[in-house]
Amino acid sequence: MKPSTAGNPIHFFSRITKVVLLTWLLISSLAAQASFSDTLSEIPSAWDGPNWLIMPLTEGDSGEYYQAYQSSAKYLYTALGWGWPTRKISPEVNADMVRHHVSQHEANYSFTYVVRKRGERAIAGAIYVNPVNTERRHIPNFVASDYTAEVTFWFTEAAENSEQVETLLTEIFTWIEEEWPFSSVLVPVNKNYEFIHQQMRQLEYAAFSEDSESGEQLYRLR
């Protein structure tokens, strides 16, 4: 019979440590969300650029959002390094995910926007504006408190091969610069997302560090 560990002080301490750690992480997350939302007096509603439109994700976008990432699922799975998206995601699961994004947006915890090419209904990609991930540790030249937000994005293969692609990041960065009150923005990009790295080089941005755990190269805006 396997001996019981219920009265083992080491086992008990381990359980207590886990509870304390999880509680601390939850409090830290809520505090980060609160401080993030407190800095935002007004949330940008939309961006009407020369070639690209940016607007908040809505539940009515669920079908187009699903079609967008599924159209490039294999490509994005490798490029993003998020373990997402996959063909196994059902429309029902997608709808739940969209509702979650919308609820987070409405609560000012994190913000999801969709990108469309001017004159088209199809979604060309998405932008996520979030509090900085404070769990990144031991990364050279990186201090989480130096940044007021973290921005990530993805685009479909069709968007990345469109004639207007050269203005895509330029318009997104202009939107961030003109519409958001951030003093500095962190942009983590997976090392496999060569399209974004190429665009960043063309805009004369250079990664200042790398998160070896996530495989992301870190860029700074502003």
KABELNOR-V332227 format. One record per residue. N is the residue number from 1. PHI is phi as a letter, one per 30 degrees, with the letter a starting at -180 (NA if undefined). D_FIRST is the distance of its C-alpha to the first C-alpha in Angstrom with 2 decimals. Layout:
BEGIN
n->N phi->PHI d_first->D_FIRST
n->N phi->PHI d_first->D_FIRST
END
This chain:
BEGIN
n->1 phi->NA d_first->0.00
n->2 phi->d d_first->3.79
n->3 phi->d d_first->6.23
n->4 phi->d d_first->8.92
n->5 phi->c d_first->12.22
n->6 phi->e d_first->14.45
n->7 phi->c d_first->16.13
n->8 phi->d d_first->16.39
n->9 phi->d d_first->20.21
n->10 phi->d d_first->20.24
n->11 phi->d d_first->18.21
n->12 phi->d d_first->20.54
n->13 phi->d d_first->23.55
n->14 phi->d d_first->22.67
n->15 phi->d d_first->22.61
n->16 phi->d d_first->25.85
n->17 phi->d d_first->27.44
n->18 phi->d d_first->26.82
n->19 phi->d d_first->28.33
n->20 phi->d d_first->31.26
n->21 phi->d d_first->31.86
n->22 phi->d d_first->31.89
n->23 phi->d d_first->34.17
n->24 phi->d d_first->36.45
n->25 phi->d d_first->36.70
n->26 phi->d d_first->37.62
n->27 phi->d d_first->40.21
n->28 phi->d d_first->41.60
n->29 phi->d d_first->41.94
n->30 phi->d d_first->43.69
n->31 phi->d d_first->45.92
n->32 phi->d d_first->46.88
n->33 phi->d d_first->47.74
n->34 phi->d d_first->49.75
n->35 phi->d d_first->51.67
n->36 phi->d d_first->52.29
n->37 phi->d d_first->53.75
n->38 phi->d d_first->55.76
n->39 phi->d d_first->57.69
n->40 phi->c d_first->58.82
n->41 phi->d d_first->61.80
n->42 phi->b d_first->62.53
n->43 phi->c d_first->60.52
n->44 phi->e d_first->62.58
n->45 phi->c d_first->63.13
n->46 phi->a d_first->64.44
n->47 phi->b d_first->66.21
n->48 phi->c d_first->69.23
n->49 phi->c d_first->69.81
n->50 phi->e d_first->72.37
n->51 phi->b d_first->70.05
n->52 phi->b d_first->66.69
n->53 phi->c d_first->65.60
n->54 phi->b d_first->62.57
n->55 phi->b d_first->61.37
n->56 phi->d d_first->58.29
n->57 phi->d d_first->55.80
n->58 phi->b d_first->56.12
n->59 phi->d d_first->54.27
n->60 phi->d d_first->57.37
n->61 phi->d d_first->56.68
n->62 phi->e d_first->53.35
n->63 phi->d d_first->54.75
n->64 phi->d d_first->56.74
n->65 phi->d d_first->53.89
n->66 phi->d d_first->51.59
n->67 phi->d d_first->54.31
n->68 phi->d d_first->54.98
n->69 phi->d d_first->51.60
n->70 phi->d d_first->50.84
n->71 phi->d d_first->54.15
n->72 phi->b d_first->52.86
n->73 phi->e d_first->49.07
n->74 phi->d d_first->48.48
n->75 phi->d d_first->50.83
n->76 phi->d d_first->49.48
n->77 phi->e d_first->45.83
n->78 phi->d d_first->46.69
n->79 phi->d d_first->49.32
n->80 phi->d d_first->47.47
n->81 phi->i d_first->44.02
n->82 phi->c d_first->42.55
n->83 phi->i d_first->40.45
n->84 phi->a d_first->43.07
n->85 phi->d d_first->44.98
n->86 phi->b d_first->43.72
n->87 phi->d d_first->45.12
n->88 phi->d d_first->42.00
n->89 phi->d d_first->43.22
n->90 phi->d d_first->44.74
n->91 phi->e d_first->47.83
n->92 phi->d d_first->45.75
n->93 phi->d d_first->43.33
n->94 phi->e d_first->46.41
n->95 phi->d d_first->48.04
n->96 phi->d d_first->45.07
n->97 phi->d d_first->45.23
n->98 phi->d d_first->48.97
n->99 phi->d d_first->48.58
n->100 phi->d d_first->46.14
n->101 phi->e d_first->48.65
n->102 phi->d d_first->51.43
n->103 phi->d d_first->49.60
n->104 phi->d d_first->48.80
n->105 phi->d d_first->52.47
n->106 phi->d d_first->53.72
n->107 phi->d d_first->51.53
n->108 phi->i d_first->52.88
n->109 phi->c d_first->49.41
n->110 phi->a d_first->50.09
n->111 phi->b d_first->52.89
n->112 phi->c d_first->53.08
n->113 phi->b d_first->56.46
n->114 phi->c d_first->57.60
n->115 phi->c d_first->60.35
n->116 phi->b d_first->63.04
n->117 phi->d d_first->66.00
n->118 phi->e d_first->69.19
n->119 phi->i d_first->70.47
n->120 phi->b d_first->67.20
n->121 phi->d d_first->64.61
n->122 phi->d d_first->61.77
n->123 phi->d d_first->59.28
n->124 phi->c d_first->59.52
n->125 phi->l d_first->56.56
n->126 phi->b d_first->54.81
n->127 phi->b d_first->54.76
n->128 phi->c d_first->51.99
n->129 phi->c d_first->53.00
n->130 phi->b d_first->50.05
n->131 phi->d d_first->49.23
n->132 phi->d d_first->48.45
n->133 phi->d d_first->44.84
n->134 phi->d d_first->44.01
n->135 phi->d d_first->40.68
n->136 phi->d d_first->42.66
n->137 phi->b d_first->42.24
n->138 phi->h d_first->43.41
n->139 phi->c d_first->46.14
n->140 phi->e d_first->49.38
n->141 phi->i d_first->52.34
n->142 phi->b d_first->50.46
n->143 phi->b d_first->50.29
n->144 phi->e d_first->49.17
n->145 phi->d d_first->51.52
n->146 phi->d d_first->54.48
n->147 phi->b d_first->54.18
n->148 phi->c d_first->54.81
n->149 phi->a d_first->53.41
n->150 phi->b d_first->51.67
n->151 phi->b d_first->53.19
n->152 phi->b d_first->51.77
n->153 phi->a d_first->53.30
n->154 phi->b d_first->53.34
n->155 phi->b d_first->56.14
n->156 phi->d d_first->56.55
n->157 phi->d d_first->57.90
n->158 phi->d d_first->61.08
n->159 phi->d d_first->61.64
n->160 phi->d d_first->61.09
n->161 phi->c d_first->63.73
n->162 phi->d d_first->66.25
n->163 phi->d d_first->69.69
n->164 phi->c d_first->68.96
n->165 phi->d d_first->65.79
n->166 phi->d d_first->67.61
n->167 phi->c d_first->67.96
n->168 phi->d d_first->64.43
n->169 phi->d d_first->62.77
n->170 phi->e d_first->66.10
n->171 phi->d d_first->66.31
n->172 phi->d d_first->62.69
n->173 phi->d d_first->63.16
n->174 phi->d d_first->66.47
n->175 phi->e d_first->64.77
n->176 phi->d d_first->62.18
n->177 phi->d d_first->64.98
n->178 phi->c d_first->67.34
n->179 phi->c d_first->65.16
n->180 phi->c d_first->62.15
n->181 phi->c d_first->62.42
n->182 phi->d d_first->60.03
n->183 phi->d d_first->61.07
n->184 phi->a d_first->58.76
n->185 phi->b d_first->56.52
n->186 phi->c d_first->53.65
n->187 phi->b d_first->53.55
n->188 phi->d d_first->50.42
n->189 phi->b d_first->50.95
n->190 phi->e d_first->48.49
n->191 phi->d d_first->49.73
n->192 phi->d d_first->49.98
n->193 phi->d d_first->52.34
n->194 phi->d d_first->55.46
n->195 phi->e d_first->57.83
n->196 phi->d d_first->57.15
n->197 phi->d d_first->57.38
n->198 phi->d d_first->60.68
n->199 phi->d d_first->62.01
n->200 phi->d d_first->61.01
n->201 phi->d d_first->62.84
n->202 phi->d d_first->65.91
n->203 phi->d d_first->65.83
n->204 phi->i d_first->65.52
n->205 phi->c d_first->62.08
n->206 phi->b d_first->59.85
n->207 phi->d d_first->56.11
n->208 phi->c d_first->55.58
n->209 phi->a d_first->51.90
n->210 phi->b d_first->48.84
n->211 phi->d d_first->45.30
n->212 phi->d d_first->43.38
n->213 phi->d d_first->40.15
n->214 phi->c d_first->41.83
n->215 phi->i d_first->44.55
n->216 phi->c d_first->47.25
n->217 phi->c d_first->50.59
n->218 phi->c d_first->51.93
n->219 phi->c d_first->55.49
n->220 phi->b d_first->57.35
n->221 phi->c d_first->60.04
n->222 phi->i d_first->62.67
END
